[in-house]
Amino acid sequence: MMAKKYLAALTAAAFLSAAPVWAADKAAQTQLAGAATAFDAGRETEALAVWQPLAEAGNAEAQARLGRAYYLGRGVKKDYARALELSEKSAKQGNALGQNNLGVMYYYGHGVSKNVRISNEWVRKAADQGFPRALLNLGNAYAEGSGVEKDRKQADEWYRKAFAAYAKDAERGNAQAQYELAMMYGIGQGVDKNPEKSFEWMKKSAEQGYTDAEYALGLRYGVGHGVARDDTQAAFWFRKAAEKGHAKAQQQLGLRYGTGRGVEKDSVQAEKWYRKAFAAYEKDAVSGDAQAQYNLAMMYGIGQGVDKNPEKSFEWMKKSAEQGYTDAEYALGLRYGIGRGVVQDDTQAAFWFRKAAEKGHAKAQQLLGLRYGAGLGVEKDSVQAEKWYRKAFAAYEKDAVSGDAQAQYDLAMMYGSGHSVDKNPEKAFEWMKKSAGQGHTEAEYQLGLRYGFGLGVAQDAAQSAFWHRKAAEKGHAKAQGLLAASYAEGRGVKKDMAEAAKWYAESAAQGEGFSQYNLALMYFNGLGVRQDRDHAVHLLTRAAYGGRANAQYLLSVLYAQGAGGVQQDDKLAVYWLAKAAEQGDPRAEYGMAVRYSTGQGVEKNSAESLKWLKKAAAQESSVSVIAQYELGKLYLTGESVPKDDGQAALWLGKAAGHGYTHAQSRLGRMAILGKGMPQDEAKGIELLRAAAEKGDVLSQTLLGAAYVCGCYGVGQNAAEGRAWLEKAAAQGGKEARAYLDKYAERKKEDSAE
C-alpha cells in the first residue's frame, strides 16, 4: 500500500526531480552541476543565472533544467507552455532529463493534451539511457498499467534498475540520488524495505541541504521511522525545509508550534507557518498543480492558515480529482458521502471511490466494498462488496507484514470490524499494538481504547492511560480527553484533578466537545481549577454549538432555572432542550414532552408531547423509565391517546421491570384484576410487595388489606396485614388509617360480644 501511496503522491514536480548532470559539453558541466546544487538548496536566482544563457546557446541540459524551473514556478513565474518548449528542445537533442520532463508533461496534460502513450515513449527514451528517474517512472507505469499492460514483474525489474542507478550516484555523494535511494528503501521499491537504511540515506541527503530530504528526515524523526522518535530533531529539520519555502514542512512546523511538540507552544508562530504553507499551496493550485490543489483543499477543510471553508475545500478537491490525483479522488468521495461542502450524493461518492479504488487506493477499495454491501450509490451486491473488501485487506496485509505502520493500523481496523475477514478482536489488538509501537498516533489512541474496554486483550486501565498519553502528547484531541478522564476518576493513574483539567483544556482547545463539557463541569464546581462559572458557561456553550447533546441539555436546564450565572431565559431553555432532544438525549426528549404537555415555553400540544414521550420511553435510561410509566398511565386513562389497557400494561411492565415503584404498584393492581393482561393474583401480589417494600403507601395499604381478609391468593394473616397497614398509616396513608380504625372497632365489638 505504501508503494501505491508513493505512486499516487508523485506529482509532476517529483517526476521532474533533478538527477546527476547529463551534459555533453565538458566545459559547462561544472557550471551546470553547481547550478543544480544551488537550485535544490533553494538558491534559484543563482541557478537561473547559469541556465538561461546556456539554454539560449542551445545547451540541452540547461534547457531541461530551465524548463523544470518554469514547470515548478521556482525563480520564475510558472509557465507550462515555456516549460514544454524548453523540454522539447532538450529532448530532441537526446537529453535524458529533457526526455523524462517531456514524458511527465504528456502524462499530466500540462501545457499539452494528455497522452499517456506519448508520455511512455519519451520516458522510455530516457530510461534507455539509464536515467534513474525515468527508470522509476517506467516502473510506475507498469505497476499502475498506465499506457501499458499492467505487469508487476516488469515494474519490479524497472524499479531494481532505478535503485541500482540511484545507489551508484548516491555513493558518489549526489544529494538528490541519496534522497531517492532513501525513499526506495522506505517503501521497499526495487529493494527490500529497510527503515534504518532509509533514514541513513535521508540524513546524508538532508545534511547536504537537499530540501525534500530535510522535510522527509523531519517526518522520520517525528514518527520514529528507522530512528528513535525525537520531536526536537523533527522540528529542527522541518524548520530547515520550511525556511526554504517547502510548503509541507511549513505546515508541519505550524502543527508543532500549535501542539508544542519539539518546540515551545506558540500559537502566533503556528499561524505564521500555516499561512506560509497556505500561500504556497494556493499559488501552485491556481497554476493547476493537482497535489497543491489537494493540499489547499485539506487546509480549507480543517481551517489551517485560513478560515475553515467546506465549500472551498470541496471546490479545490474536485479540481485535483478531475486531474486524476488519486488521494483527491478518495477525499472527494468522502465529501460526497457525508455532504461536506456539497449536497450529499451517494452515487457521486461511489463514483469517486471507484476511481481511486481501481488505482489500488486501499481505503477507497474498503469504502467501495462498504457501499456495495449496503447498496449506497450502487446496486447492493455482496459479491462486489466482498471483492473490494478483499482487495483492501490484501493491500493492508502485504504492507503491514512489511512493517508499514499505517497499513498495520488499517489491518487492525478491518479485523476489528470483520470486513473481508472474520472478526477477530485478538488479531485487531495484535496489529494495533504493532502500529502503535511505531508511533502511529491514531493507533496509540485505538490501543488505549482496546486496553480500556478489554477488546482482544485483558482490560488494563494503566495500559489504557499509557497509550492515551502517547497520543495525547502528540496533540490527539480524543486521547487528551480520555487521559483527562483517567486522571479525574483515578483510573489507571493516580487521581489528579489538576492534571485532568490540564488535559481537558488541551483537548477542549481543539474543539473536542466531550472535553469542553467535562472541563465546564470542573469550572462550575472548582475541581482542579479555580471556580469560574462564566468560563464554565462559555465552554458549555462551545460544546453545545459543536453538537454535544449533554452540553445542550445542561445549558437548557441552566437557562430554565436561571442558574450557573446565566439569566433565566425560557426561550433559550427550549431552544437548547430541542437541540438535545433532536439528537436523541432521553432527558431532553422527556423534557420536551413535559413542556408540550404543560405549555411551558411552547404552545401546548398533546400530539407533540406524546411524540417526545414515546421517543424517551423507547430508550434505555433512568429518565426513560419515568417516560415508560407516564406513557402507560396515558394509555390507562385514555388521555391524549385512545384508551388501551394492553398498551398500558406493556409500558407499565417495562417501567416495573426496571424497578420503578409506581409502575410496580399500578401493574400489580392490573394483574390482580386481569386488566390489560391475563389475571394473575400471585404476580399482582408480588408486584405490590415489591412496591410496598420501597415505601409505596397505596401498595402497603392494599397488601395489608389482602392479608387481613386473606384475599387475592394470600393466606389470611392479621398480624402481617396490620404491620403493612401501620407502615402506610405512619406515612400519612388515610385509607390505611381508616382501615386500621375500622379493624380496631370490629375487634372491640367482637370482644364485647
Residue pairs with C-beta under 8 A, 6 or more apart in sequence:
1 360
1 362
1 395
1 396
1 398
1 399
1 404
1 406
1 407
1 410
2 186
2 187
2 188
2 399
2 402
2 404
2 406
2 407
3 143
3 187
3 188
3 189
3 399
4 359
4 360
4 361
4 362
4 395
5 187
5 327
6 183
6 187
6 189
7 140
7 143
7 144
7 326
8 325
8 326
8 327
8 359
8 361
9 291
9 327
10 140
11 289
11 290
11 291
11 292
12 71
12 104
12 105
12 107
12 108
12 110
12 289
13 71
13 72
13 289
13 291
15 100
15 101
15 104
15 107
15 133
15 137
16 68
16 71
16 72
16 100
16 101
16 104
16 133
17 133
17 176
17 180
17 212
18 36
18 39
18 40
18 65
18 68
18 97
18 176
19 96
19 97
19 131
19 132
19 133
19 169
19 174
19 176
19 177
20 132
20 169
20 172
20 174
20 177
21 29
21 32
21 33
21 36
21 61
22 61
22 95
22 96
22 97
22 129
22 131
23 29
23 32
23 59
23 60
23 61
24 60
24 61
25 59
25 61
28 54
28 59
28 61
28 62
31 50
31 54
32 50
32 51
32 54
32 59
32 61
32 62
32 65
34 50
35 46
35 47
35 49
35 50
35 51
35 65
36 47
36 65
37 175
38 44
38 46
38 47
39 46
39 47
39 65
39 69
39 74
39 75
40 175
40 176
40 209
40 210
40 211
41 209
41 210
41 211
41 244
42 211
42 244
42 245
44 69
44 74
44 75
44 76
45 75
47 65
47 69
47 75
48 66
48 69
48 75
48 76
50 62
51 62
51 65
51 66
51 69
52 62
52 66
54 61
54 62
55 62
55 63
55 65
55 66
55 86
58 89
58 93
60 89
60 90
60 93
60 94
60 95
60 98
61 90
61 95
61 97
63 86
63 87
63 89
63 90
63 93
63 95
63 98
64 86
64 87
64 90
64 91
64 95
64 97
64 98
64 101
65 97
66 86
67 82
67 83
67 84
67 85
67 86
67 87
67 90
67 98
67 101
68 83
68 97
68 101
69 75
69 76
70 76
70 78
70 79
70 80
70 82
70 83
70 86
71 78
71 80
71 83
71 87
71 101
71 105
71 110
72 78
73 79
73 283
73 284
73 287
78 283
78 284
78 287
80 105
80 110
80 111
80 287
80 288
81 111
83 101
83 105
83 110
83 111
84 102
84 105
84 110
84 111
84 112
86 98
87 98
87 101
87 102
87 105
88 98
88 102
89 98
90 97
90 98
90 99
90 101
90 102
91 98
91 99
91 101
91 102
91 122
91 125
92 98
94 125
94 129
96 125
96 126
96 129
96 130
96 131
96 134
97 126
97 131
97 133
99 122
99 123
99 125
99 126
99 129
99 131
99 134
100 122
100 123
100 126
100 131
100 133
100 134
100 137
102 122
103 118
103 119
103 120
103 121
103 122
103 123
103 126
103 134
103 137
104 110
104 119
104 123
104 137
105 111
105 112
105 119
106 112
106 114
106 115
106 116
106 118
106 119
106 122
107 114
107 116
107 119
107 123
107 146
108 114
108 290
108 323
109 115
109 323
110 288
116 141
116 146
116 147
117 147
119 147
120 138
120 141
120 146
120 147
120 148
123 134
123 137
123 138
123 141
124 134
124 138
125 134
126 133
126 134
127 134
127 135
127 137
127 138
127 158
127 161
130 161
130 165
131 165
132 162
132 165
132 166
132 169
132 177
132 180
133 162
133 180
135 158
135 159
135 161
135 162
135 165
136 158
136 159
136 162
136 180
136 189
138 158
139 154
139 155
139 156
139 157
139 158
139 159
139 162
139 189
139 190
140 146
140 155
141 147
141 148
141 155
142 148
142 150
142 151
142 152
142 154
142 155
142 158
143 150
143 152
143 155
144 150
144 359
144 360
145 151
148 154
156 190
159 184
159 189
159 190
160 190
160 191
161 190
162 180
162 184
162 189
162 190
163 181
163 184
163 189
163 190
163 191
164 190
166 177
166 180
166 181
166 184
167 177
167 181
168 177
169 177
170 177
170 178
170 180
170 181
170 201
170 204
173 208
175 204
175 205
175 208
175 209
175 210
175 213
176 205
176 210
178 201
178 202
178 204
178 205
178 208
178 210
178 213
179 201
179 202
179 205
179 210
179 212
179 213
179 216
181 201
182 197
182 198
182 199
182 200
182 201
182 202
182 205
182 213
182 216
183 189
183 198
183 216
184 190
184 191
185 191
185 193
185 194
185 195
185 197
185 198
185 201
186 193
186 195
186 198
186 202
186 225
186 226
187 193
188 194
188 402
193 402
193 403
193 404
194 226
195 225
195 226
195 403
196 226
196 227
197 226
198 220
198 225
198 226
199 217
199 220
199 225
199 226
199 227
200 226
202 213
202 216
202 217
202 220
203 217
205 213
206 213
206 214
206 216
206 217
206 237
206 240
211 240
211 241
211 244
211 246
211 249
212 241
212 246
214 237
214 238
214 240
214 241
214 244
214 246
214 249
215 237
215 238
215 241
215 246
215 248
215 249
215 252
217 237
218 233
218 234
218 235
218 236
218 237
218 238
218 240
218 241
218 249
218 252
219 225
219 234
219 252
220 226
220 227
221 227
221 229
221 230
221 231
221 233
221 234
221 237
222 229
222 231
222 234
222 252
222 439
223 229
223 405
223 438
223 439
223 440
224 230
224 438
224 439
225 405
225 438
225 439
229 439
230 262
231 256
231 261
231 262
232 262
232 263
233 262
234 256
234 261
234 262
235 253
235 256
235 261
235 262
235 263
236 262
238 249
238 252
238 253
238 256
239 249
239 253
240 249
241 249
242 249
242 250
242 252
242 253
242 273
242 276
245 276
245 280
247 276
247 277
247 280
247 281
247 284
247 292
247 295
248 277
248 295
250 273
250 274
250 276
250 277
250 280
251 273
251 274
251 277
251 295
251 299
251 304
251 305
253 273
254 269
254 270
254 271
254 272
254 273
254 274
254 276
254 277
254 304
254 305
255 261
255 270
255 475
256 262
256 263
256 270
257 263
257 265
257 266
257 267
257 269
257 270
257 273
258 265
258 267
258 270
258 475
259 265
259 474
259 475
260 266
261 473
261 474
261 475
263 269
271 305
274 299
274 304
274 305
275 305
275 306
276 305
277 295
277 299
277 304
277 305
278 296
278 299
278 304
278 305
278 306
279 305
280 292
281 292
281 295
281 296
281 299
282 292
282 296
283 292
284 291
284 292
285 292
285 293
285 295
285 296
285 316
285 319
288 323
290 319
290 320
290 323
290 324
290 325
290 328
291 320
291 325
293 316
293 317
293 319
293 320
293 323
293 325
293 328
294 316
294 317
294 320
294 325
294 327
294 328
294 331
296 316
297 312
297 313
297 314
297 315
297 316
297 317
297 320
297 328
297 331
298 304
298 313
298 331
299 305
299 306
300 306
300 308
300 309
300 310
300 312
300 313
300 316
301 308
301 310
301 313
301 317
301 340
301 341
302 308
303 309
309 341
310 335
310 340
310 341
311 341
311 342
312 341
313 335
313 340
313 341
314 332
314 335
314 340
314 341
314 342
315 341
317 328
317 331
317 332
317 335
318 332
320 328
321 328
321 329
321 331
321 332
321 352
321 355
326 355
326 356
326 359
326 361
327 356
327 361
329 352
329 353
329 355
329 356
329 359
329 361
329 364
330 352
330 353
330 356
330 361
330 363
330 364
330 367
332 352
333 348
333 349
333 350
333 351
333 352
333 353
333 355
333 356
333 364
333 367
334 340
334 349
334 367
335 341
335 342
336 342
336 344
336 345
336 346
336 348
336 349
336 352
337 344
337 346
337 349
337 367
337 376
338 344
339 345
345 377
346 371
346 376
346 377
347 377
347 378
348 377
349 371
349 376
349 377
350 368
350 371
350 376
350 377
350 378
351 377
353 364
353 367
353 368
353 371
354 364
354 368
355 364
356 364
357 364
357 365
357 368
357 388
357 391
360 395
362 391
362 392
362 395
362 396
362 407
362 410
363 392
363 410
365 388
365 389
365 391
365 392
365 395
366 388
366 389
366 392
366 410
366 414
366 419
368 388
369 384
369 385
369 386
369 387
369 388
369 389
369 391
369 392
369 419
369 420
370 376
370 385
370 389
370 419
371 377
371 378
371 385
372 378
372 380
372 381
372 382
372 384
372 385
372 388
373 380
373 382
373 385
373 389
374 380
375 381
378 384
386 420
389 414
389 419
389 420
390 420
392 410
392 414
392 419
392 420
393 411
393 414
393 419
393 420
393 421
395 407
396 407
396 410
396 411
396 414
397 407
397 411
398 407
399 406
399 407
400 407
400 408
400 410
400 411
400 431
400 434
403 438
405 434
405 435
405 438
405 439
405 440
405 443
406 435
406 440
408 431
408 432
408 434
408 435
408 438
408 440
408 443
409 431
409 432
409 435
409 440
409 442
409 443
409 446
411 431
412 427
412 428
412 429
412 430
412 431
412 432
412 435
412 443
412 446
413 428
413 446
414 420
414 421
415 421
415 423
415 424
415 425
415 427
415 428
415 431
416 423
416 425
416 428
416 455
416 456
417 423
418 424
424 456
425 450
425 455
425 456
426 456
426 457
427 456
428 450
428 455
428 456
429 447
429 450
429 455
429 456
429 457
430 456
432 443
432 446
432 447
432 450
433 447
435 443
436 443
436 444
436 446
436 447
436 467
436 470
441 470
441 471
441 474
441 476
441 479
442 471
442 476
444 467
444 468
444 470
444 471
444 474
444 476
444 479
445 467
445 468
445 471
445 476
445 478
445 479
445 482
447 467
448 463
448 464
448 465
448 466
448 467
448 468
448 470
448 471
448 479
448 482
449 455
449 464
449 482
450 456
450 457
451 457
451 459
451 460
451 461
451 463
451 464
451 467
452 459
452 461
452 464
452 482
453 459
454 460
460 492
461 486
461 491
461 492
462 492
462 493
463 492
464 482
464 486
464 491
464 492
465 483
465 486
465 491
465 492
465 493
466 492
468 479
468 480
468 482
468 483
468 486
469 479
469 483
470 479
471 479
472 479
472 480
472 483
472 503
472 506
472 507
475 506
475 510
477 506
477 507
477 510
477 511
477 512
477 515
478 507
478 512
478 514
480 503
480 504
480 506
480 507
480 510
480 512
480 515
481 503
481 504
481 507
481 512
481 514
481 515
481 518
483 503
484 499
484 500
484 501
484 502
484 503
484 504
484 507
484 515
484 518
484 519
485 491
485 500
485 518
486 492
486 493
486 500
487 493
487 495
487 496
487 497
487 499
487 500
487 503
488 495
488 497
488 500
488 518
488 522
488 527
488 528
489 495
493 499
496 528
497 522
497 527
497 528
498 528
498 529
499 528
500 522
500 528
501 519
501 522
501 527
501 528
501 529
503 515
504 515
504 518
504 519
504 522
505 515
505 519
506 515
507 514
507 515
508 515
508 516
508 519
508 539
508 542
511 542
511 546
513 542
513 543
513 546
513 547
513 548
513 551
514 548
516 539
516 540
516 542
516 543
516 546
516 548
516 551
517 539
517 540
517 543
517 548
517 550
517 551
517 554
519 529
519 539
520 536
520 537
520 539
520 540
520 543
520 551
520 554
521 527
521 536
522 528
522 529
522 536
523 529
523 531
523 532
523 533
523 535
523 536
523 539
524 531
524 533
524 536
524 564
525 531
533 564
533 565
534 565
536 564
536 565
537 555
537 558
537 564
537 565
537 566
540 551
540 554
540 555
540 558
541 551
541 555
543 551
544 551
544 552
544 555
544 576
544 579
547 583
549 579
549 580
549 583
549 584
549 585
549 588
550 580
550 585
552 576
552 577
552 579
552 580
552 583
552 585
552 588
553 576
553 577
553 580
553 585
553 587
553 588
553 591
555 572
555 576
556 572
556 573
556 574
556 575
556 576
556 577
556 580
556 588
556 591
557 563
557 573
558 564
558 566
559 566
559 568
559 569
559 570
559 572
559 573
559 576
560 568
560 570
560 573
560 577
560 601
561 568
562 568
562 569
570 600
570 601
571 601
573 601
574 595
574 601
574 602
577 588
577 591
577 592
577 595
578 588
578 592
579 588
580 587
580 588
581 588
581 589
581 591
581 592
581 612
581 615
584 615
584 619
586 615
586 616
586 619
586 621
586 623
586 624
586 627
587 616
587 621
587 623
589 612
589 613
589 615
589 616
589 619
589 627
590 612
590 613
590 616
590 623
590 624
590 626
590 627
592 608
592 609
592 612
593 609
593 610
593 611
593 612
593 613
593 616
593 627
593 630
594 600
594 609
595 601
595 602
595 609
596 602
596 604
596 605
596 606
596 608
596 609
596 612
597 604
597 606
597 609
598 604
602 608
606 640
607 640
609 640
610 634
610 640
610 641
613 627
613 630
613 631
613 634
614 631
616 623
616 624
616 627
617 624
617 627
617 628
617 630
617 631
617 651
617 654
618 624
625 654
625 655
625 658
625 660
625 663
626 655
626 660
628 651
628 652
628 654
628 655
628 658
628 660
628 663
629 651
629 652
629 655
629 660
629 662
629 663
629 666
631 651
632 647
632 648
632 649
632 650
632 651
632 652
632 653
632 654
632 655
632 663
632 666
633 639
633 648
633 652
633 666
634 640
634 641
635 641
635 643
635 644
635 645
635 647
635 648
635 651
636 643
636 645
636 648
636 652
636 666
636 676
637 643
638 644
641 647
644 676
645 670
645 675
645 676
645 677
646 676
646 677
647 676
648 670
648 676
649 667
649 670
649 675
649 676
649 677
652 663
652 666
652 667
652 670
653 663
653 667
654 663
655 662
655 663
656 663
656 664
656 667
656 687
659 690
661 690
661 691
661 694
661 695
661 696
661 699
662 691
662 696
664 687
664 688
664 690
664 691
664 696
664 699
665 687
665 688
665 691
665 696
665 698
665 699
667 687
668 683
668 684
668 685
668 686
668 687
668 688
668 690
668 691
668 699
668 702
669 675
669 684
669 688
669 702
670 676
670 677
670 684
671 677
671 679
671 680
671 681
671 683
671 684
671 687
672 679
672 680
672 681
672 684
672 685
672 688
672 712
673 679
673 684
674 680
681 712
681 713
682 713
684 712
685 703
685 706
685 712
685 713
685 714
688 699
688 702
688 703
688 706
689 699
689 703
691 699
692 699
692 700
692 703
692 724
692 727
695 727
695 731
697 728
697 731
697 732
697 733
697 736
698 728
698 733
698 735
700 724
700 725
700 727
700 728
700 731
700 733
700 736
701 724
701 725
701 728
701 733
701 735
701 736
701 739
703 721
703 724
704 720
704 721
704 722
704 723
704 724
704 725
704 726
704 727
704 728
704 736
704 739
705 711
705 721
705 725
705 739
706 712
706 714
706 721
707 714
707 716
707 717
707 718
707 720
707 721
707 724
708 716
708 718
708 721
708 722
708 725
708 739
708 743
709 716
709 721
710 716
710 717
722 740
722 743
725 733
725 736
725 739
725 740
725 743
726 736
726 740
727 736
728 735
728 736
729 736
729 737
729 740
